[in-house]
Amino acid sequence: MHALLSPTVSSDQSRVSLLDRLATVRATTERLADPLAPEDQVVQSMPDVSPTKWHRAHTTWFFETFVLAPHDRCYEPVDRTYDYLFNSYYEQVGPRHPRPERGLLSRPTVGQVADYRAAVDDRLADFLARADEPTWSAVAPLVLLGTHHEEQHQELLLMDIEHVFSRNPLRPAYEPAARPTGSTEPEPVRWVDVDVDGIATIGHEGDAFAFDSEGPAHRVLVEPFRLANRLVTCGEWRDFIDDGGYRRPELWLSEGWATVQLEGWEAPLYWEHDGPHWSVFSLAGARPLAPAEPVVHVSFLEADAYARWAGCRLPTEEEWEVAATNVAGTDQPNDLGTGALHPRPAPGGDGVLQLGGDVWEWTASPYRPYPRFHPPPGAVGEYNGKFMCNQMVLRGGACVTPVGHSRPTYRNFFPPSARWAFSGLRLAADA
């Protein structure tokens, strides 16, 4: 899940550049859906997963509902039933189809959804090209917001299709060309000391795009701490399993231990045991466990238990942002732009590595509003504030996060038991 906000479009962002961004983002969604057959795009493997077809339609509905319908006086909806089918959870917009039943929507077909996207794209391009300056000033922030919203759904599309394929006994691969990175053992962890003066400023400020939950910037108390220079690896997690990590209640929060017993967890999601060996299901299909790769698809409950087993803790989101701002390494992020579609072993280098890709990193912080936070008015403001309960914050980015989408202030969030996201962890300790 992510938070939405109507941003401010900076004064130097021309109409042409924003329209180019819009076209690029819309084309990327279609490119990500291209490897999938129509049958793949209608499956909903659990309530949290949405079919690919639904993601394509919902991101189109967003532009139709928040840009075209309110601002183009001549606009007629492509199909009025889509307001009900493809609304996610905007109560002020109207009723919606139940989320757990999105897989029952065999109609509209994949082809009809493609036609819907094309129709809205054409009308949006025409409207934005002829909009006068007052109209453009009103809709440009919404268009920019819509592109970032669609990038969020590009990541969700890949998360969801991985889960869908994992439930298929044929074990299909979304991208067979994404190759394993090898099974070398990870380099030892190096600890990076982060010395702060006690008071630090975190949160977004300035004219660049950000979601509302990233601000306002404010001061926080941060004591000196240490942060691991790399993410926890599959090999290290295997040691946790071998040491009885999923069988030792003293390592777990109460909710975590109850969930382990209820769900029968014995390993991260998509790990499979074959005799003495482990394999991991990925967007490239099943692959042997690679010890040096970052562990992925673990919940906050598992991350917290692992950190306790390791004699450490998870960083707070304040600590994570201070580290990302002050001691980040110079490595390039393994995000959607690399095409790896899977976490990769940490590269060499100084500072804190792997901060902008590979896996979203669980923090010890609950998702809550910053001081002086106020959601924007209207339906767009619903996406954020009403979810600030029973969620934990993740920071960074993942191997399926679109290029340029993450930043040090970005606050991702999921329920503590969620595992299908590309989520992992980094250890922290007191100085």
C-alpha positions as CSV (number, residue, x, y, z in Angstrom):
1,M,0.0,0.0,0.0
2,H,1.0,3.6,-0.6
3,A,-0.2,7.0,0.3
4,L,-1.5,9.5,-2.2
5,L,-1.3,13.3,-2.3
6,S,-2.0,16.0,-4.8
7,P,1.5,17.4,-5.3
8,T,2.7,20.7,-6.4
9,V,4.1,20.8,-10.0
10,S,7.3,22.8,-9.9
11,S,7.4,26.0,-12.0
12,D,10.0,24.6,-14.3
13,Q,8.1,21.5,-15.3
14,S,6.7,22.3,-18.7
15,R,3.6,20.9,-20.1
16,V,5.6,18.9,-22.7
17,S,7.7,17.2,-20.1
18,L,4.8,16.2,-18.0
19,L,2.9,14.8,-21.0
20,D,6.0,12.9,-22.0
21,R,6.2,11.4,-18.5
22,L,2.5,10.5,-18.7
23,A,3.0,8.7,-22.0
24,T,6.1,6.8,-20.7
25,V,4.4,5.6,-17.5
26,R,1.3,4.5,-19.4
27,A,3.4,2.6,-21.9
28,T,5.5,0.9,-19.1
29,T,2.3,-0.6,-17.6
30,E,1.5,-2.1,-20.9
31,R,5.0,-3.4,-21.4
32,L,4.9,-5.1,-18.0
33,A,1.6,-6.8,-18.9
34,D,2.8,-7.9,-22.4
35,P,4.3,-11.2,-21.2
36,L,1.0,-12.3,-19.7
37,A,-1.7,-14.2,-21.5
38,P,-5.3,-13.0,-21.0
39,E,-5.9,-16.0,-18.7
40,D,-3.0,-14.9,-16.5
41,Q,-4.5,-11.4,-16.1
42,V,-7.8,-12.4,-14.5
43,V,-6.6,-14.6,-11.6
44,Q,-6.8,-13.4,-8.0
45,S,-4.8,-15.9,-5.9
46,M,-5.7,-14.3,-2.5
47,P,-7.7,-11.3,-1.3
48,D,-4.7,-8.9,-1.2
49,V,-3.8,-9.7,-4.8
50,S,-5.5,-7.9,-7.7
51,P,-5.6,-9.3,-11.2
52,T,-3.4,-7.6,-13.7
53,K,-6.4,-6.6,-15.7
54,W,-7.8,-4.8,-12.7
55,H,-4.5,-2.8,-12.2
56,R,-4.6,-1.7,-15.8
57,A,-8.2,-0.6,-15.5
58,H,-7.9,1.0,-12.1
59,T,-5.0,3.2,-13.1
60,T,-7.0,4.3,-16.1
61,W,-10.1,5.0,-14.0
62,F,-7.9,7.2,-11.8
63,F,-7.2,9.6,-14.7
64,E,-10.8,9.5,-15.8
65,T,-12.2,10.1,-12.4
66,F,-9.8,12.8,-11.0
67,V,-8.7,14.6,-14.2
68,L,-11.2,14.2,-17.0
69,A,-14.6,14.0,-15.3
70,P,-14.2,17.0,-13.0
71,H,-12.3,19.3,-15.4
72,D,-13.4,18.6,-19.0
73,R,-16.9,20.0,-19.4
74,C,-17.5,17.9,-22.5
75,Y,-16.4,14.6,-21.0
76,E,-18.6,11.6,-21.1
77,P,-17.4,8.4,-19.3
78,V,-16.3,5.5,-21.4
79,D,-18.5,3.2,-19.4
80,R,-20.4,4.3,-16.2
81,T,-20.2,0.8,-14.7
82,Y,-16.4,1.2,-14.4
83,D,-16.9,3.7,-11.6
84,Y,-18.1,0.7,-9.5
85,L,-15.8,-2.0,-10.9
86,F,-12.5,-0.1,-10.7
87,N,-12.8,2.2,-7.7
88,S,-10.3,0.9,-5.1
89,Y,-11.4,2.5,-1.8
90,Y,-12.4,6.0,-2.4
91,E,-15.6,6.2,-0.3
92,Q,-16.4,9.8,-1.5
93,V,-16.4,8.7,-5.1
94,G,-19.1,6.0,-4.5
95,P,-19.7,2.3,-3.9
96,R,-17.2,-0.2,-5.3
97,H,-16.8,-3.9,-6.1
98,P,-15.5,-5.9,-3.1
99,R,-11.7,-6.2,-3.2
100,P,-11.6,-10.0,-2.5
101,E,-13.9,-10.6,-5.5
102,R,-11.9,-8.8,-8.2
103,G,-11.0,-12.2,-9.6
104,L,-14.6,-12.8,-10.4
105,L,-14.7,-10.0,-13.0
106,S,-14.4,-12.0,-16.2
107,R,-16.0,-9.1,-17.9
108,P,-14.9,-6.6,-19.1
109,T,-12.5,-8.7,-20.9
110,V,-8.7,-8.1,-21.2
111,G,-9.3,-6.8,-24.7
112,Q,-12.0,-4.4,-23.4
113,V,-9.7,-3.1,-20.7
114,A,-7.1,-2.4,-23.4
115,D,-9.7,-0.5,-25.3
116,Y,-10.6,1.4,-22.2
117,R,-7.0,2.4,-21.6
118,A,-6.6,3.5,-25.2
119,A,-9.8,5.6,-25.2
120,V,-8.9,7.4,-22.0
121,D,-5.3,8.0,-23.2
122,D,-6.7,9.6,-26.4
123,R,-9.2,11.8,-24.5
124,L,-6.6,12.7,-21.9
125,A,-4.0,13.7,-24.6
126,D,-6.6,15.8,-26.4
127,F,-7.9,17.5,-23.3
128,L,-4.4,18.3,-21.9
129,A,-3.2,19.6,-25.3
130,R,-6.1,22.2,-25.5
131,A,-6.4,23.1,-21.9
132,D,-5.9,26.8,-21.2
133,E,-3.5,28.0,-18.6
134,P,-5.9,28.1,-15.6
135,T,-7.2,24.7,-16.5
136,W,-3.7,23.3,-16.9
137,S,-2.6,24.8,-13.5
138,A,-5.5,23.0,-11.9
139,V,-5.0,19.6,-13.5
140,A,-1.2,19.3,-13.8
141,P,-0.7,18.3,-10.2
142,L,-3.4,15.6,-10.6
143,V,-1.7,14.3,-13.8
144,L,1.6,14.1,-12.0
145,L,0.0,12.4,-9.1
146,G,-1.6,9.9,-11.5
147,T,1.7,9.0,-13.0
148,H,3.2,8.2,-9.6
149,H,0.1,6.3,-8.6
150,E,0.4,4.2,-11.7
151,E,4.1,3.5,-10.9
152,Q,2.9,2.1,-7.6
153,H,0.5,-0.2,-9.4
154,Q,3.3,-1.3,-11.7
155,E,5.1,-2.6,-8.7
156,L,1.9,-4.2,-7.4
157,L,1.3,-5.8,-10.8
158,L,4.6,-7.7,-10.5
159,M,4.1,-8.5,-6.8
160,D,0.7,-9.9,-7.6
161,I,1.6,-12.0,-10.7
162,E,4.4,-13.6,-8.8
163,H,1.9,-14.8,-6.2
164,V,-0.5,-15.9,-8.9
165,F,2.2,-18.0,-10.6
166,S,3.4,-19.4,-7.3
167,R,0.0,-21.0,-6.9
168,N,0.1,-22.6,-10.3
169,P,1.4,-26.2,-10.3
170,L,3.1,-25.6,-13.6
171,R,5.4,-23.1,-11.9
172,P,5.4,-20.6,-14.8
173,A,8.0,-17.9,-15.0
174,Y,7.0,-14.3,-15.7
175,E,10.5,-13.5,-17.1
176,P,12.6,-16.6,-17.8
177,A,15.6,-14.5,-18.9
178,A,16.1,-13.1,-15.3
179,R,19.0,-15.3,-14.2
180,P,20.2,-16.4,-10.8
181,T,23.1,-14.5,-9.4
182,G,25.0,-17.5,-8.1
183,S,25.3,-19.2,-4.8
184,T,28.4,-17.6,-3.3
185,E,28.5,-17.0,0.4
186,P,27.8,-13.4,1.5
187,E,30.6,-11.0,2.6
188,P,30.7,-10.4,6.4
189,V,28.5,-7.6,7.6
190,R,30.3,-4.3,8.3
191,W,28.7,-2.0,10.8
192,V,28.5,1.7,10.0
193,D,28.4,4.1,13.0
194,V,25.9,7.0,12.6
195,D,26.8,9.7,15.0
196,V,24.1,12.4,15.3
197,D,23.8,15.4,17.6
198,G,20.5,14.2,19.0
199,I,18.2,16.3,16.9
200,A,17.8,15.5,13.2
201,T,15.3,16.7,10.6
202,I,13.4,14.2,8.5
203,G,10.6,14.3,6.1
204,H,10.0,15.9,2.7
205,E,10.3,19.6,2.0
206,G,10.7,21.5,-1.2
207,D,8.9,21.5,-4.6
208,A,9.8,18.1,-5.9
209,F,7.0,15.5,-5.9
210,A,6.3,13.5,-2.7
211,F,3.3,11.8,-1.2
212,D,1.6,13.5,1.7
213,S,2.7,11.0,4.3
214,E,6.3,12.0,3.6
215,G,5.8,15.4,5.2
216,P,5.9,17.9,6.6
217,A,9.6,18.0,7.5
218,H,10.1,18.0,11.3
219,R,12.7,17.5,14.0
220,V,13.2,14.2,15.7
221,L,15.4,12.9,18.5
222,V,17.8,10.2,17.2
223,E,20.5,8.8,19.5
224,P,23.8,7.5,18.0
225,F,23.3,4.1,16.4
226,R,24.9,1.5,14.1
227,L,23.5,0.2,10.9
228,A,24.5,-2.9,8.9
229,N,26.1,-2.0,5.7
230,R,24.0,-4.5,3.7
231,L,20.8,-6.4,3.8
232,V,20.2,-9.7,5.6
233,T,20.9,-12.6,3.2
234,C,19.2,-15.9,2.3
235,G,22.2,-17.7,3.8
236,E,21.9,-16.0,7.1
237,W,18.1,-16.6,7.1
238,R,18.8,-20.3,6.5
239,D,21.0,-20.3,9.6
240,F,18.0,-18.8,11.5
241,I,15.8,-21.7,10.3
242,D,18.4,-24.3,11.1
243,D,18.7,-22.9,14.6
244,G,14.9,-23.4,15.2
245,G,13.9,-19.8,14.5
246,Y,10.4,-20.8,13.5
247,R,10.0,-23.1,16.6
248,R,11.3,-20.8,19.4
249,P,8.5,-18.7,20.9
250,E,10.9,-16.6,22.9
251,L,12.0,-14.9,19.6
252,W,8.6,-13.8,18.6
253,L,6.2,-11.1,19.4
254,S,2.9,-12.5,20.6
255,E,1.1,-11.8,17.3
256,G,4.0,-13.2,15.5
257,W,4.1,-16.5,17.4
258,A,0.3,-16.8,17.0
259,T,0.6,-16.2,13.2
260,V,3.4,-18.8,12.9
261,Q,1.2,-21.4,14.5
262,L,-1.9,-20.4,12.6
263,E,-0.3,-20.2,9.2
264,G,2.3,-23.0,9.7
265,W,5.2,-20.7,8.7
266,E,8.5,-22.6,8.4
267,A,10.4,-20.3,6.0
268,P,9.9,-17.1,4.0
269,L,7.1,-17.0,1.4
270,Y,8.1,-18.8,-1.8
271,W,10.9,-20.9,-0.1
272,E,10.5,-24.7,-0.8
273,H,12.4,-27.5,0.9
274,D,13.7,-30.4,-1.2
275,G,15.7,-32.7,1.1
276,P,18.8,-30.8,2.3
277,H,18.3,-28.1,-0.3
278,W,16.1,-25.0,-0.6
279,S,14.7,-23.4,-3.7
280,V,13.0,-20.1,-4.1
281,F,10.2,-19.2,-6.4
282,S,10.7,-15.9,-8.2
283,L,9.5,-14.0,-11.2
284,A,12.0,-16.1,-13.2
285,G,10.5,-19.3,-11.8
286,A,12.0,-21.7,-9.3
287,R,15.7,-21.2,-8.6
288,P,18.2,-22.7,-6.1
289,L,18.6,-20.6,-3.0
290,A,21.5,-18.2,-3.4
291,P,23.1,-17.6,0.0
292,A,24.5,-14.1,-0.8
293,E,21.2,-12.7,-2.1
294,P,19.1,-10.6,0.2
295,V,16.2,-12.5,1.8
296,V,12.9,-11.3,0.5
297,H,9.2,-11.9,1.1
298,V,9.4,-11.9,4.9
299,S,6.8,-10.2,7.1
300,F,7.6,-7.6,9.8
301,L,6.8,-10.3,12.4
302,E,9.6,-12.5,10.9
303,A,12.0,-9.6,10.5
304,D,11.5,-8.7,14.1
305,A,12.1,-12.3,15.3
306,Y,15.2,-12.6,13.1
307,A,16.7,-9.4,14.5
308,R,16.1,-10.6,18.1
309,W,17.7,-14.0,17.2
310,A,20.7,-12.1,15.8
311,G,21.1,-10.0,19.0
312,C,20.1,-6.8,17.2
313,R,17.0,-4.9,16.3
314,L,15.3,-3.3,13.3
315,P,16.1,0.4,12.7
316,T,13.4,3.0,13.3
317,E,12.3,4.9,10.2
318,E,14.0,8.0,11.6
319,E,17.3,6.2,11.9
320,W,16.9,4.7,8.4
321,E,16.3,8.2,6.9
322,V,19.2,9.8,8.8
323,A,21.5,7.0,7.5
324,A,20.2,7.2,3.9
325,T,20.8,11.0,4.0
326,N,24.2,11.0,5.6
327,V,26.1,7.7,5.2
328,A,24.6,6.1,2.0
329,G,27.0,4.2,-0.3
330,T,27.4,5.1,-4.0
331,D,26.1,1.9,-5.4
332,Q,23.4,2.1,-8.0
333,P,20.0,0.8,-7.0
334,N,18.8,-2.6,-8.2
335,D,15.3,-1.4,-9.2
336,L,13.0,-2.1,-12.2
337,G,15.5,-0.4,-14.5
338,T,18.1,-3.2,-14.1
339,G,15.7,-5.9,-15.3
340,A,16.9,-8.3,-12.6
341,L,13.4,-8.6,-11.0
342,H,15.1,-10.2,-8.0
343,P,17.4,-9.0,-5.2
344,R,21.1,-9.2,-5.9
345,P,24.1,-9.7,-3.6
346,A,25.5,-6.5,-2.1
347,P,28.2,-4.8,-4.1
348,G,31.5,-3.7,-2.7
349,G,31.9,-0.2,-1.4
350,D,31.9,2.1,1.6
351,G,28.9,3.4,3.5
352,V,25.5,1.8,3.8
353,L,24.7,-0.2,0.6
354,Q,21.4,-1.4,-1.1
355,L,19.3,1.5,0.2
356,G,17.4,2.2,-3.0
357,G,16.5,-1.2,-4.4
358,D,16.6,-4.9,-3.9
359,V,14.0,-5.1,-1.1
360,W,11.8,-2.8,0.9
361,E,13.2,-2.7,4.4
362,W,11.0,-3.2,7.4
363,T,11.5,-0.7,10.2
364,A,10.5,-0.8,13.8
365,S,8.1,2.2,13.3
366,P,4.3,2.1,13.0
367,Y,2.8,4.1,10.2
368,R,1.5,7.2,11.8
369,P,1.1,10.9,10.8
370,Y,4.0,13.2,11.2
371,P,3.5,16.4,13.3
372,R,1.3,19.0,11.6
373,F,0.2,16.4,9.0
374,H,-3.2,17.2,7.4
375,P,-4.6,15.1,4.5
376,P,-5.6,17.0,1.4
377,P,-9.3,17.7,0.9
378,G,-11.6,15.6,-1.2
379,A,-11.5,12.0,-2.2
380,V,-7.8,11.9,-3.1
381,G,-7.0,12.5,0.6
382,E,-8.7,9.3,1.5
383,Y,-5.8,7.1,0.3
384,N,-3.5,8.0,3.1
385,G,-4.7,9.2,6.5
386,K,-7.3,6.5,7.0
387,F,-4.7,3.8,6.7
388,M,-2.5,5.1,9.6
389,C,-3.4,2.3,11.9
390,N,-2.1,-1.3,12.2
391,Q,0.6,-0.8,9.6
392,M,4.4,-0.9,9.8
393,V,6.7,1.4,7.8
394,L,9.1,0.1,5.2
395,R,11.8,2.2,3.6
396,G,14.0,2.1,0.5
397,G,12.8,0.4,-2.6
398,A,12.8,-3.0,-4.3
399,C,13.9,-4.7,-7.5
400,V,10.4,-4.1,-8.9
401,T,10.2,-0.4,-8.0
402,P,10.1,1.8,-11.0
403,V,13.2,3.9,-11.7
404,G,13.3,7.2,-9.8
405,H,10.2,6.3,-7.8
406,S,11.8,5.8,-4.4
407,R,13.7,8.5,-2.3
408,P,15.0,8.8,1.3
409,T,11.7,10.2,2.6
410,Y,9.4,7.6,0.9
411,R,7.2,5.8,3.4
412,N,5.9,2.4,2.2
413,F,3.6,0.5,4.6
414,F,2.0,-2.9,5.0
415,P,0.3,-4.9,7.8
416,P,2.8,-6.7,10.1
417,S,1.9,-10.2,8.7
418,A,2.2,-9.2,4.9
419,R,4.7,-11.3,3.0
420,W,3.9,-11.0,-0.7
421,A,5.6,-7.6,-1.1
422,F,9.3,-7.5,-1.9
423,S,10.2,-6.9,1.7
424,G,13.3,-7.8,3.6
425,L,15.4,-6.3,6.4
426,R,18.6,-4.7,7.6
427,L,19.9,-4.9,11.2
428,A,20.5,-2.0,13.5
429,A,22.1,-1.7,17.0
430,D,22.6,0.9,19.6
431,A,26.0,2.7,19.4
